[in-house]
Amino acid sequence: MESEMIEVEVAYALPHKQKIYALHIAEGTSALDAAKKTSVCQDFEGVDLETAKMGIFGQTIKSPADHLLRAGDRVEVYRPLIADPKEVRRKRAAKAAGKLEE
Protein backbone atom coordinates (compact mmCIF):
# COMPACT_ATOMS: atom_id res chain seq x y z
CA MET A 1 0.00 0.00 0.00
CA GLU A 2 1.53 3.27 -1.12
CA SER A 3 1.20 6.22 1.27
CA GLU A 4 -0.48 9.40 0.14
CA MET A 5 1.76 12.34 -0.77
CA ILE A 6 1.26 15.71 0.94
CA GLU A 7 2.69 19.19 0.43
CA VAL A 8 4.50 20.92 3.28
CA GLU A 9 7.06 23.69 3.70
CA VAL A 10 10.23 23.97 5.74
CA ALA A 11 11.39 27.48 6.67
CA TYR A 12 14.63 28.89 8.06
CA ALA A 13 15.48 32.54 8.55
CA LEU A 14 18.35 34.78 9.51
CA PRO A 15 17.92 38.55 9.90
CA HIS A 16 19.34 39.11 6.39
CA LYS A 17 18.35 35.88 4.59
CA GLN A 18 15.32 33.61 4.63
CA LYS A 19 14.36 30.53 2.67
CA ILE A 20 11.22 28.42 2.41
CA TYR A 21 11.54 24.94 0.95
CA ALA A 22 8.41 23.44 -0.64
CA LEU A 23 8.29 19.65 -0.33
CA HIS A 24 6.10 16.87 -1.65
CA ILE A 25 6.48 14.12 0.96
CA ALA A 26 4.81 10.90 2.06
CA GLU A 27 2.06 11.24 4.64
CA GLY A 28 3.47 10.18 8.01
CA THR A 29 6.82 11.96 7.54
CA SER A 30 8.16 13.59 10.70
CA ALA A 31 9.10 17.26 10.98
CA LEU A 32 12.76 16.28 11.41
CA ASP A 33 12.74 14.00 8.36
CA ALA A 34 11.11 16.73 6.25
CA ALA A 35 13.78 19.23 7.32
CA LYS A 36 16.48 16.70 6.43
CA LYS A 37 15.06 16.46 2.89
CA THR A 38 15.93 20.13 2.31
CA SER A 39 19.29 21.77 1.64
CA VAL A 40 19.00 23.99 4.73
CA CYS A 41 22.28 22.68 6.18
CA GLN A 42 24.11 23.53 2.96
CA ASP A 43 22.35 26.88 2.49
CA PHE A 44 22.90 28.13 6.05
CA GLU A 45 26.14 27.64 7.95
CA GLY A 46 25.95 26.07 11.39
CA VAL A 47 22.47 24.52 11.22
CA ASP A 48 22.26 21.26 13.17
CA LEU A 49 18.89 19.67 12.51
CA GLU A 50 19.43 17.00 15.18
CA THR A 51 19.55 19.62 17.96
CA ALA A 52 17.59 22.53 16.45
CA LYS A 53 14.27 23.47 17.97
CA MET A 54 11.39 23.36 15.50
CA GLY A 55 7.81 24.49 15.32
CA ILE A 56 4.73 24.40 13.14
CA PHE A 57 3.33 27.86 12.35
CA GLY A 58 4.97 29.40 15.44
CA GLN A 59 4.00 26.61 17.87
CA THR A 60 7.07 24.81 19.22
CA ILE A 61 7.00 21.04 18.87
CA LYS A 62 8.64 18.99 21.63
CA SER A 63 10.01 16.18 19.50
CA PRO A 64 10.51 16.96 15.79
CA ALA A 65 11.51 13.33 15.20
CA ASP A 66 8.12 12.14 16.44
CA HIS A 67 5.84 14.92 15.17
CA LEU A 68 4.05 13.70 12.04
CA LEU A 69 3.21 16.34 9.48
CA ARG A 70 -0.13 17.07 7.90
CA ALA A 71 -0.79 18.56 4.48
CA GLY A 72 -0.09 22.29 4.46
CA ASP A 73 2.13 22.34 7.57
CA ARG A 74 5.10 24.72 7.63
CA VAL A 75 8.02 23.41 9.68
CA GLU A 76 10.06 26.28 11.12
CA VAL A 77 13.65 25.50 12.07
CA TYR A 78 14.63 27.89 14.85
CA ARG A 79 18.06 29.39 15.40
CA PRO A 80 19.62 29.08 18.85
CA LEU A 81 19.09 32.17 21.00
CA ILE A 82 22.16 34.37 21.37
CA ALA A 83 20.79 36.22 24.41
CA ASP A 84 18.05 35.50 26.92
CA PRO A 85 15.04 37.57 25.78
CA LYS A 86 13.99 38.28 29.39
CA GLU A 87 17.44 39.65 30.21
CA VAL A 88 17.44 41.83 27.07
CA ARG A 89 14.03 43.31 28.02
CA ARG A 90 15.21 43.87 31.61
CA LYS A 91 18.29 45.77 30.42
CA ARG A 92 16.24 47.81 27.94
CA ALA A 93 13.75 48.76 30.67
CA ALA A 94 16.54 49.71 33.07
CA LYS A 95 18.19 51.86 30.40
CA ALA A 96 14.87 53.58 29.59
CA ALA A 97 14.20 54.21 33.30
CA GLY A 98 17.67 55.74 33.67
CA LYS A 99 17.02 58.14 30.78
CA LEU A 100 13.72 59.28 32.31
CA GLU A 101 15.40 60.21 35.58
CA GLU A 102 18.01 62.48 33.96
C-alpha positions in Angstrom: 0.0 0.0 0.0 1.5 3.3 -1.1 1.2 6.2 1.3 -0.5 9.4 0.1 1.8 12.3 -0.8 1.3 15.7 0.9 2.7 19.2 0.4 4.5 20.9 3.3 7.1 23.7 3.7 10.2 24.0 5.7 11.4 27.5 6.7 14.6 28.9 8.1 15.5 32.5 8.5 18.4 34.8 9.5 17.9 38.5 9.9 19.3 39.1 6.4 18.4 35.9 4.6 15.3 33.6 4.6 14.4 30.5 2.7 11.2 28.4 2.4 11.5 24.9 1.0 8.4 23.4 -0.6 8.3 19.7 -0.3 6.1 16.9 -1.7 6.5 14.1 1.0 4.8 10.9 2.1 2.1 11.2 4.6 3.5 10.2 8.0 6.8 12.0 7.5 8.2 13.6 10.7 9.1 17.3 11.0 12.8 16.3 11.4 12.7 14.0 8.4 11.1 16.7 6.3 13.8 19.2 7.3 16.5 16.7 6.4 15.1 16.5 2.9 15.9 20.1 2.3 19.3 21.8 1.6 19.0 24.0 4.7 22.3 22.7 6.2 24.1 23.5 3.0 22.3 26.9 2.5 22.9 28.1 6.0 26.1 27.6 8.0 26.0 26.1 11.4 22.5 24.5 11.2 22.3 21.3 13.2 18.9 19.7 12.5 19.4 17.0 15.2 19.5 19.6 18.0 17.6 22.5 16.4 14.3 23.5 18.0 11.4 23.4 15.5 7.8 24.5 15.3 4.7 24.4 13.1 3.3 27.9 12.3 5.0 29.4 15.4 4.0 26.6 17.9 7.1 24.8 19.2 7.0 21.0 18.9 8.6 19.0 21.6 10.0 16.2 19.5 10.5 17.0 15.8 11.5 13.3 15.2 8.1 12.1 16.4 5.8 14.9 15.2 4.1 13.7 12.0 3.2 16.3 9.5 -0.1 17.1 7.9 -0.8 18.6 4.5 -0.1 22.3 4.5 2.1 22.3 7.6 5.1 24.7 7.6 8.0 23.4 9.7 10.1 26.3 11.1 13.6 25.5 12.1 14.6 27.9 14.9 18.1 29.4 15.4 19.6 29.1 18.8 19.1 32.2 21.0 22.2 34.4 21.4 20.8 36.2 24.4 18.1 35.5 26.9 15.0 37.6 25.8 14.0 38.3 29.4 17.4 39.6 30.2 17.4 41.8 27.1 14.0 43.3 28.0 15.2 43.9 31.6 18.3 45.8 30.4 16.2 47.8 27.9 13.7 48.8 30.7 16.5 49.7 33.1 18.2 51.9 30.4 14.9 53.6 29.6 14.2 54.2 33.3 17.7 55.7 33.7 17.0 58.1 30.8 13.7 59.3 32.3 15.4 60.2 35.6 18.0 62.5 34.0 
